[in-house]
Amino acid sequence: LVDEGGKLNLNNVNTNVLSYLPGMTMDFADAIIDWRGTNGVVSLDYATLGYLPKNALLETVDELRLVYGATVDLLAGEDVNRNGTLDTNEKDLNSNGELDPGLFEYVTVYTREPNFHADGSSLTNVNSTTQSQFSSLFQSAGTSSATSMAQSIYRSIHPDPNNPRTVNNCNGILDFALRCKSAGMSSDDFNKIASNVTTSTNTYFRGRVNVNTACADVLTALFMGRNVDEQTANAAAQTLITYRQQNPNNLNSVAWIIDALGNNSPVITALKNGDYVTTHSFQFTADIAAVGPFGRGYRR
């Protein structure tokens, strides 16, 4: 089973993020955007391939095979048969003794996250919630100092008490988590409310990356795509991987990446400006193999 939430969604990600994936070229990143876009961004000669670009969203990751400039090395890397193992008939191109996958390992088209409860009821939108509603939410969840915390967070979103229309909206759930923690809320308390709040009116979120399961290469590309320098992005990705391994029971909300990296981390500053991360996954793919009754026939 493969968690698709820990990958970059080809239908939402931009060239700036795509270009930092291992083995990716800027030309192929542009070609992917051109394939899914309604307006061509580059001039590509699909006529020589015998078909036209789709100019619509990708339906499967394997559709990348049709994108101009696609090669087996680029898409599959050293894992030509895509079984997750460096077999004897596959070449270790950089002689590092490890399997180096291609783009198929890092991208997906399945990262849709519902913006509502499992029973269909609405989440609390923090950007339009009143102070009393914040207080009720915190009290119901059992957080500490519910009344004073509600006032602090409400003032963070509505900084001018004389003009309620002056709103400093939260850009995403990480931005809201950062404001809660800056107001003194612990990660444990934030975990109590995280699954009940939202910052959007959209029915679904598309393209968020699950920081609980994303690999270091995906995290690094995500951070660098948000204009974080390579050294800082690499270090932050490795810090998050290490934190996950050492604290498997503390990954209940995005607040944990603030704990791991610090409030003033350049990565946190970059990610809070949008809605890029989550700790939930709702789509998984299964790789299934079977043999015949006598162990001779094989199908994957």
C-alpha positions as CSV (number, residue, x, y, z in Angstrom):
1,L,0.0,0.0,0.0
2,V,1.3,3.5,-0.9
3,D,0.1,6.7,0.8
4,E,-0.6,9.1,-2.0
5,G,-0.9,12.0,0.4
6,G,2.8,12.1,0.9
7,K,3.5,13.0,-2.8
8,L,3.2,16.1,-4.9
9,N,0.0,16.4,-7.0
10,L,0.8,16.9,-10.7
11,N,-2.5,18.8,-11.2
12,N,-1.8,21.4,-8.5
13,V,1.9,21.8,-8.2
14,N,3.8,24.5,-10.1
15,T,7.0,24.3,-12.1
16,N,9.0,25.9,-9.3
17,V,8.2,23.0,-7.0
18,L,8.4,20.3,-9.7
19,S,11.8,21.5,-10.9
20,Y,13.4,20.6,-7.5
21,L,12.5,16.9,-7.6
22,P,15.4,14.4,-8.1
23,G,16.2,14.0,-11.8
24,M,13.7,16.6,-13.0
25,T,14.6,19.1,-15.7
26,M,13.1,22.5,-16.2
27,D,12.1,21.5,-19.7
28,F,10.1,18.5,-18.5
29,A,8.5,20.5,-15.7
30,D,7.4,23.0,-18.3
31,A,6.1,20.2,-20.5
32,I,4.0,18.8,-17.6
33,I,2.4,22.2,-17.0
34,D,1.8,22.6,-20.8
35,W,0.2,19.1,-21.0
36,R,-2.4,19.9,-18.3
37,G,-2.9,23.6,-19.1
38,T,-5.5,25.1,-21.5
39,N,-2.9,27.6,-22.8
40,G,0.4,26.3,-24.1
41,V,3.4,27.7,-22.1
42,V,6.1,26.2,-24.3
43,S,6.3,25.2,-28.0
44,L,6.4,21.4,-28.2
45,D,6.3,19.3,-31.4
46,Y,3.7,16.7,-30.5
47,A,2.9,16.2,-34.2
48,T,6.1,14.1,-34.5
49,L,4.7,11.8,-31.8
50,G,1.4,11.4,-33.6
51,Y,-0.9,13.0,-31.1
52,L,-1.8,16.3,-29.5
53,P,-1.3,17.5,-25.9
54,K,-4.2,16.8,-23.6
55,N,-4.6,20.4,-22.3
56,A,-6.6,19.0,-19.3
57,L,-5.8,17.6,-15.9
58,L,-3.9,14.3,-15.6
59,E,-6.1,11.3,-14.8
60,T,-3.2,9.0,-13.8
61,V,0.5,9.3,-13.1
62,D,1.3,6.9,-15.9
63,E,-0.1,9.6,-18.3
64,L,3.3,11.2,-17.8
65,R,4.6,8.7,-20.4
66,L,2.8,10.8,-23.0
67,V,4.3,14.1,-22.0
68,Y,6.9,15.5,-24.5
69,G,10.4,14.6,-23.3
70,A,9.4,11.6,-21.1
71,T,12.0,8.9,-20.8
72,V,12.2,5.6,-18.8
73,D,15.2,7.0,-16.8
74,L,13.3,10.2,-15.9
75,L,10.1,8.5,-14.9
76,A,11.2,5.2,-13.4
77,G,14.8,5.9,-12.5
78,E,16.8,2.7,-11.8
79,D,13.6,0.9,-10.9
80,V,12.5,0.0,-14.5
81,N,10.0,-2.6,-13.5
82,R,8.8,-0.4,-10.6
83,N,8.8,-3.2,-8.0
84,G,10.7,-1.2,-5.4
85,T,13.9,-3.3,-5.6
86,L,17.1,-2.9,-7.5
87,D,17.1,-6.2,-9.4
88,T,20.1,-7.9,-11.0
89,N,18.9,-6.9,-14.5
90,E,18.6,-3.2,-13.4
91,K,21.6,-0.8,-13.5
92,D,22.9,1.1,-10.4
93,L,23.6,4.1,-12.5
94,N,25.4,6.1,-9.9
95,S,27.0,3.0,-8.2
96,N,25.7,4.0,-4.7
97,G,24.4,0.5,-4.0
98,E,20.8,1.9,-3.5
99,L,17.7,2.1,-5.6
100,D,17.2,5.6,-7.0
101,P,13.6,5.9,-8.1
102,G,12.3,8.2,-10.8
103,L,9.5,10.8,-10.8
104,F,6.8,8.1,-10.4
105,E,7.9,7.8,-6.8
106,Y,7.3,11.4,-5.9
107,V,4.1,12.5,-7.7
108,T,0.4,11.6,-7.7
109,V,-3.0,12.8,-9.0
110,Y,-4.8,11.6,-5.8
111,T,-4.7,14.1,-3.0
112,R,-8.2,15.2,-2.3
113,E,-9.0,16.0,1.3
114,P,-12.6,16.7,2.4
115,N,-13.2,20.0,4.1
116,F,-16.0,18.6,6.3
117,H,-16.6,16.0,9.0
118,A,-17.1,12.3,8.2
119,D,-20.8,12.7,8.9
120,G,-21.1,15.6,6.4
121,S,-21.3,18.4,9.0
122,S,-19.3,21.6,8.5
123,L,-16.0,22.4,10.1
124,T,-15.6,25.7,12.0
125,N,-14.1,28.3,9.7
126,V,-11.7,30.3,12.0
127,N,-11.7,33.2,9.6
128,S,-15.4,33.9,10.2
129,T,-15.8,32.7,13.7
130,T,-16.8,35.0,16.6
131,Q,-14.9,35.3,19.8
132,S,-17.7,33.5,21.7
133,Q,-17.7,30.7,19.2
134,F,-13.9,30.3,19.6
135,S,-14.5,30.2,23.4
136,S,-17.2,27.5,23.0
137,L,-15.0,25.5,20.7
138,F,-12.1,25.5,23.1
139,Q,-14.2,24.8,26.1
140,S,-15.9,21.8,24.4
141,A,-12.4,20.5,23.3
142,G,-11.1,20.8,26.9
143,T,-8.2,23.2,26.1
144,S,-6.5,25.3,28.8
145,S,-7.5,28.9,29.4
146,A,-10.3,28.7,26.8
147,T,-11.7,32.2,27.3
148,S,-8.5,34.1,27.3
149,M,-7.1,32.0,24.4
150,A,-10.2,32.6,22.4
151,Q,-9.8,36.4,22.9
152,S,-6.1,36.3,21.8
153,I,-6.7,34.3,18.7
154,Y,-9.8,36.2,17.7
155,R,-7.8,39.4,18.0
156,S,-5.1,37.9,15.8
157,I,-7.7,37.5,13.0
158,H,-9.6,40.7,13.8
159,P,-6.9,43.1,15.0
160,D,-9.1,46.3,15.1
161,P,-11.8,46.1,17.7
162,N,-13.4,49.2,16.4
163,N,-13.7,47.9,12.8
164,P,-14.8,44.2,12.6
165,R,-14.4,44.3,8.9
166,T,-10.6,44.6,9.3
167,V,-9.6,40.9,9.0
168,N,-6.2,39.3,9.0
169,N,-7.3,35.9,7.7
170,C,-5.4,32.7,8.3
171,N,-3.9,31.5,5.0
172,G,-4.1,27.8,6.0
173,I,-4.2,25.4,8.9
174,L,-0.4,25.9,9.6
175,D,-0.9,29.6,9.8
176,F,-3.7,29.1,12.3
177,A,-1.6,26.6,14.3
178,L,1.2,29.2,14.4
179,R,-1.1,31.9,15.8
180,C,-2.5,29.5,18.4
181,K,1.0,28.5,19.6
182,S,2.1,32.2,19.6
183,A,-0.8,32.9,21.8
184,G,0.4,30.2,24.2
185,M,-1.6,27.2,23.2
186,S,0.3,23.9,23.6
187,S,0.5,21.4,20.7
188,D,-1.5,19.0,22.8
189,D,-4.4,21.5,23.1
190,F,-4.1,22.4,19.4
191,N,-4.4,18.7,18.6
192,K,-7.8,18.7,20.4
193,I,-9.3,21.2,18.0
194,A,-7.3,20.6,14.7
195,S,-9.8,18.2,13.2
196,N,-12.7,20.5,13.8
197,V,-11.4,23.7,12.2
198,T,-10.7,25.0,8.7
199,T,-9.6,28.2,7.0
200,S,-11.4,27.7,3.7
201,T,-15.0,27.5,2.3
202,N,-13.9,25.0,-0.4
203,T,-15.6,21.6,-0.3
204,Y,-12.3,19.8,-0.8
205,F,-8.6,20.6,-0.5
206,R,-6.5,19.4,-3.4
207,G,-2.7,19.2,-3.5
208,R,-1.8,19.4,0.2
209,V,1.2,17.3,1.1
210,N,1.0,15.0,4.2
211,V,4.1,15.9,6.2
212,N,3.6,12.7,8.3
213,T,4.4,10.5,5.3
214,A,6.2,12.6,2.7
215,C,9.8,11.5,2.0
216,A,12.8,13.9,2.3
217,D,12.9,14.6,-1.4
218,V,9.3,15.6,-1.6
219,L,9.6,17.8,1.5
220,T,12.8,19.5,0.1
221,A,11.1,20.2,-3.3
222,L,8.1,21.6,-1.5
223,F,10.2,23.9,0.6
224,M,12.5,25.1,-2.2
225,G,9.4,25.7,-4.3
226,R,8.4,28.2,-1.7
227,N,11.7,30.0,-2.1
228,V,13.6,28.4,0.7
229,D,17.3,28.0,-0.1
230,E,18.6,24.4,-0.8
231,Q,20.7,24.0,2.3
232,T,17.9,25.2,4.7
233,A,15.3,23.1,2.8
234,N,17.5,19.9,3.0
235,A,18.2,20.4,6.7
236,A,14.5,21.1,7.5
237,A,13.4,18.0,5.6
238,Q,15.9,15.8,7.5
239,T,14.9,17.4,10.8
240,L,11.2,16.5,10.1
241,I,12.1,12.9,9.1
242,T,14.1,12.5,12.3
243,Y,11.4,14.0,14.5
244,R,8.8,11.7,13.0
245,Q,10.9,8.6,13.7
246,Q,11.6,9.7,17.3
247,N,8.1,11.0,18.1
248,P,5.6,8.7,16.3
249,N,2.8,9.6,18.8
250,N,3.1,13.4,18.4
251,L,2.0,13.7,14.8
252,N,-1.7,14.5,15.3
253,S,-1.7,17.9,13.7
254,V,0.6,20.2,11.7
255,A,1.6,21.8,15.0
256,W,4.3,19.2,15.3
257,I,6.4,20.7,12.5
258,I,6.4,24.0,14.4
259,D,7.7,22.1,17.4
260,A,10.3,20.4,15.2
261,L,11.6,23.4,13.3
262,G,10.7,26.4,15.5
263,N,8.3,29.3,15.1
264,N,10.9,31.4,13.3
265,S,12.1,28.8,10.9
266,P,12.3,30.1,7.3
267,V,10.4,26.9,6.2
268,I,7.5,27.7,8.7
269,T,7.5,31.3,7.5
270,A,7.2,30.2,3.8
271,L,4.6,27.5,4.4
272,K,2.3,29.7,6.5
273,N,1.6,31.9,3.5
274,G,-0.5,29.2,1.9
275,D,-2.3,26.0,2.6
276,Y,0.3,23.5,1.5
277,V,0.5,20.8,4.2
278,T,-1.7,18.4,6.2
279,T,-1.4,15.4,8.4
280,H,-4.2,13.4,6.8
281,S,-4.3,11.1,3.8
282,F,-7.5,9.9,2.1
283,Q,-6.2,8.1,-1.0
284,F,-3.9,5.0,-1.2
285,T,-2.8,2.9,-4.1
286,A,-2.2,-0.8,-3.9
287,D,0.5,-2.8,-5.8
288,I,-0.8,-6.3,-6.1
289,A,1.0,-9.4,-7.4
290,A,-0.4,-12.9,-7.9
291,V,0.8,-16.3,-9.1
292,G,-1.1,-19.1,-10.8
293,P,-2.2,-22.3,-9.0
294,F,1.1,-24.0,-9.5
295,G,3.2,-21.0,-8.8
296,R,4.2,-20.6,-12.4
297,G,2.0,-17.9,-13.9
298,Y,2.6,-14.4,-12.6
299,R,0.8,-11.1,-12.9
300,R,1.3,-7.7,-11.3
